[in-house]
Amino acid sequence: MYAIAIHGGAGAVPRASLSPERELQYRAGLEAALDGGYAVLERGGSSLDAVTAAVRLLEDDPAFNAGRGAALTREGAAELDAAIMDGREQRAGAVAAVRHVKNPVELARRVMEKSRHVLLVGPGAEEFALEEGIALMPNLYFRTPERISQLEHEQRGERVSDLVPPGKGTVGAVARDRDGNLAAATSTGGMTNKRPGRVGDSPIIGAGTYAKNGVCAVSATGHGEYFIRAVAAHHVCAAVEYRGLTLELAMRELLDDILRGLGGDGGLIGVDRDGHVVMQFSTEGMYRGARDSSGRSEIAIY
């Protein structure tokens, strides 16, 4: 069975604050990304291509906290992080604190495939992007009126509870292709009003992103510092591989016991070796969707 799941962030998503129009906008964005990734799998493409396609579409959608529409630092700039991992050979690539890369997930994949490194950051990552012909944009491209407003509210000490929560909204995808290969990708703008140079869990292999054939692929969203400390994505896969837990039980253990014990919350999407998709969260909601070759097709928020 082939399958894909995506997320667009987890956090406080009060139903009263989500107008029907905005809910339709978010659902449309999720559906477009889900369908784009699934189409790759349906025509026999790889799980790597599928998660790249899905995350790239979410990066281009200003409703989500990745690429255009990313959260802003306390100085008002967008700093972007992304990672991708190939479960077949456990190759991985990641970038962090880049300010001009239109689609960070594409640069992360290029790091994996065209360099001898796993993680490149800041100016070094952008120099590599230039060498590889990756599209660069002025930082103003990423800044949207909604994100500017959120930053201003945060800096005035007003807690913003918006459709994409200020500290969350990361996007990600996991997939299993026809050959059984697993892959995961995650991309984010991080936290609103973060210190410049702050890097969360998304580009940290084993924290926010992990994939291993025969086990599972996982992408996380939430307060990155806690996911880093819990080595969250790897913990889930290790619990499946070495302790024989189902993907559901491994995720619940991570979210309800380990992460909560540290004081954090968030959500996870994953797919196991058989193509079974699991999407779980310990927050009020998580923007998410899943499709598989058995006929499953869903988009959900709460």
C-alpha positions in Angstrom: 0.0 0.0 0.0 1.2 3.5 -0.7 0.2 6.4 1.5 0.9 10.0 2.5 0.1 12.2 5.4 0.6 16.0 5.9 0.4 18.5 8.7 0.2 22.2 8.9 0.9 22.8 12.5 -0.6 21.9 15.9 -1.6 24.2 18.8 -4.4 26.3 20.3 -7.0 26.5 17.5 -10.1 27.9 19.2 -13.2 26.9 17.1 -14.8 30.3 17.8 -11.8 32.1 16.1 -12.0 30.1 12.9 -14.5 31.6 10.6 -16.1 29.4 7.9 -14.1 31.3 5.2 -10.8 30.8 6.9 -11.5 27.2 7.6 -12.2 26.7 4.0 -8.9 28.4 3.1 -7.0 26.1 5.4 -8.7 23.0 4.2 -8.1 24.0 0.6 -4.4 24.5 1.2 -4.2 21.1 2.9 -6.1 19.4 0.2 -3.9 20.9 -2.5 -0.7 19.7 -0.8 -2.2 16.3 0.0 -3.4 15.7 -3.6 -0.1 17.0 -5.0 1.9 14.5 -2.9 -0.5 11.6 -3.5 -0.4 12.2 -7.3 3.3 11.5 -7.2 2.7 8.1 -5.4 -0.2 7.3 -7.6 1.9 7.5 -10.8 4.6 5.3 -9.2 6.9 8.1 -7.9 9.1 7.8 -4.9 8.1 8.7 -1.3 10.9 11.3 -1.4 9.4 13.0 -4.4 5.9 12.9 -2.8 6.9 14.5 0.5 9.0 17.1 -1.4 6.0 18.0 -3.5 3.6 18.2 -0.6 5.8 20.4 1.6 6.8 22.6 -1.3 3.1 23.4 -1.9 2.6 24.2 1.8 5.7 26.5 1.7 4.1 28.4 -1.1 0.8 28.8 0.7 0.9 32.0 2.9 -1.6 30.5 5.3 1.0 28.2 6.9 4.2 28.9 8.9 6.7 27.8 6.3 8.2 29.6 3.3 5.9 32.5 2.3 3.9 33.4 5.4 6.5 32.2 7.9 6.6 33.5 11.5 9.0 36.5 12.0 11.9 37.0 14.3 11.9 39.8 16.9 13.7 41.9 14.3 10.9 41.3 11.7 12.7 38.9 9.4 11.8 35.5 8.2 14.3 32.7 9.1 13.5 29.3 7.7 14.3 25.8 8.6 13.7 22.5 6.8 14.7 18.8 6.7 14.1 15.7 4.6 15.0 12.1 5.2 15.1 9.0 3.0 14.2 5.9 4.9 15.8 3.5 2.4 19.4 4.5 3.1 18.7 6.9 6.0 20.2 9.7 4.1 19.2 13.1 5.3 19.6 16.8 4.5 18.6 19.9 6.3 19.0 23.7 6.3 18.4 26.3 9.1 18.2 30.0 9.5 18.0 30.8 5.8 16.4 34.1 4.8 16.1 34.0 1.1 15.4 30.4 0.0 11.9 30.3 -1.6 11.5 26.6 -0.9 13.7 25.4 1.9 12.6 21.8 1.5 14.2 21.7 -2.0 17.5 23.0 -0.6 17.4 20.5 2.2 17.0 17.7 -0.4 19.9 19.2 -2.4 22.1 19.1 0.7 21.2 15.4 1.1 21.8 14.5 -2.6 24.6 16.9 -3.7 26.8 17.5 -0.6 28.7 15.4 1.9 26.9 17.1 4.8 23.6 16.8 6.6 22.9 20.3 7.9 23.9 23.7 6.5 22.9 26.9 8.1 22.6 30.6 7.4 24.9 32.2 4.8 26.7 28.9 4.1 23.4 27.3 3.2 22.4 30.2 0.9 25.8 30.1 -0.8 25.2 26.4 -1.5 21.7 27.4 -2.8 23.3 29.8 -5.3 25.7 27.1 -6.5 22.8 24.7 -7.0 20.5 27.2 -8.8 17.9 27.1 -6.1 15.4 30.0 -6.3 16.2 32.9 -3.9 13.8 35.7 -2.9 14.1 39.0 -1.0 13.1 38.5 2.6 10.1 40.7 2.0 8.6 37.9 -0.1 8.1 35.8 3.1 6.6 38.6 5.2 2.8 38.7 5.1 0.5 41.3 6.8 -0.9 38.6 9.1 2.6 37.7 10.3 3.6 41.3 10.8 0.5 41.9 12.9 1.2 38.8 15.0 4.7 40.0 15.7 3.4 43.5 16.7 0.9 41.9 19.1 3.5 39.6 20.6 5.9 42.5 21.1 3.2 44.5 22.9 2.8 41.6 25.2 -0.6 40.6 23.8 -1.1 36.8 23.4 -2.2 36.2 19.9 -4.6 33.2 19.3 -4.9 33.1 15.6 -5.6 30.5 13.0 -2.0 29.6 12.8 -0.8 29.9 16.4 2.2 32.2 16.9 4.5 29.6 18.2 3.5 26.8 15.8 2.2 26.2 12.3 5.1 24.0 11.0 4.3 21.9 7.9 5.4 18.4 7.2 4.7 15.2 5.2 5.4 11.5 5.5 4.9 8.9 2.8 5.3 5.2 1.8 5.6 4.5 -1.9 4.8 1.4 -3.9 8.2 -0.1 -3.2 7.9 0.3 0.5 10.3 3.2 0.8 9.5 5.7 3.6 10.4 9.4 3.7 9.7 12.4 5.9 10.1 16.1 5.4 9.4 19.1 7.6 9.6 22.9 7.1 9.0 25.9 9.3 9.4 29.6 10.0 9.7 28.8 13.7 8.3 30.9 16.6 6.9 34.4 16.3 9.2 36.9 18.0 12.1 34.4 18.2 15.6 35.5 18.7 17.5 35.7 15.4 19.5 32.5 14.9 17.1 30.3 16.9 16.6 26.9 15.4 13.9 24.5 16.4 13.3 20.8 16.0 12.2 20.7 12.3 15.7 20.6 10.7 17.1 18.4 13.5 17.2 14.8 12.3 15.7 12.6 15.0 13.9 15.5 16.7 11.3 16.9 14.2 12.0 14.6 11.2 13.0 10.9 10.9 12.5 8.0 8.5 13.7 4.4 8.4 12.5 1.7 6.0 10.9 -1.2 7.7 10.0 0.9 10.7 8.3 4.3 10.2 8.6 7.9 9.0 7.6 10.8 11.3 7.2 14.6 11.1 6.6 16.7 14.2 5.0 20.0 15.0 4.9 21.9 18.3 7.2 23.7 20.6 10.5 22.8 19.1 12.7 23.0 22.2 10.7 20.2 23.8 10.8 18.0 20.7 14.6 18.4 20.6 15.0 17.5 24.2 12.9 14.4 23.7 14.5 13.5 20.4 10.9 13.0 19.5 10.8 11.6 16.0 13.5 9.1 16.7 12.0 8.1 20.0 8.8 7.1 18.2 10.5 5.1 15.6 12.8 3.4 18.1 9.8 2.4 20.2 8.3 0.8 17.2 11.6 -0.9 16.1 13.0 -2.1 19.4 10.1 -2.4 21.7 7.5 -3.6 19.3 5.0 -0.8 20.0 2.5 0.1 17.3 2.9 3.5 15.8 -0.2 4.7 17.7 1.1 3.6 21.0 4.6 5.0 20.4 3.1 8.4 19.5 0.8 8.5 22.5 3.7 7.7 24.8 5.8 10.5 23.3 3.0 13.1 23.5 1.2 12.1 26.7 4.1 10.9 28.9 7.5 12.2 27.7 6.6 15.5 26.1 4.0 16.4 28.7 6.4 15.5 31.4 8.8 18.1 30.1 6.1 20.7 29.9 5.5 20.6 26.1 2.8 19.7 23.6 2.3 19.4 19.9 1.5 16.8 17.2 3.0 14.1 15.1 2.2 12.4 11.8 3.7 9.1 10.8 3.4 6.2 8.5 4.6 2.7 9.3 6.2 0.0 7.1 2.8 -1.3 6.0 1.5 2.2 4.9 -0.7 2.7 8.0 -1.0 6.4 8.7 -1.2 7.8 12.2 -1.9 11.4 13.1 -2.0 12.3 16.8 -1.7 15.5 18.9 -1.9 16.7 22.5 -3.1 20.2 21.6 -6.6 21.6 20.8 -6.1 21.0 17.1 -3.7 20.0 14.3 -4.1 20.9 10.6 -3.7 17.5 9.0 -4.6 15.2 6.1 -4.0 11.7 4.9 -4.6 9.6 1.7 -3.8 6.0 0.8 -4.3 3.5 -1.9 -6.9 1.6 0.0 -9.3 4.6 -0.3 -8.7 6.6 2.8 -8.9 10.4 2.2 -9.4 12.9 5.0 -8.7 16.5 6.0 -9.1 17.5 9.6 -8.4 20.3 12.0 -9.8 19.3 15.4 
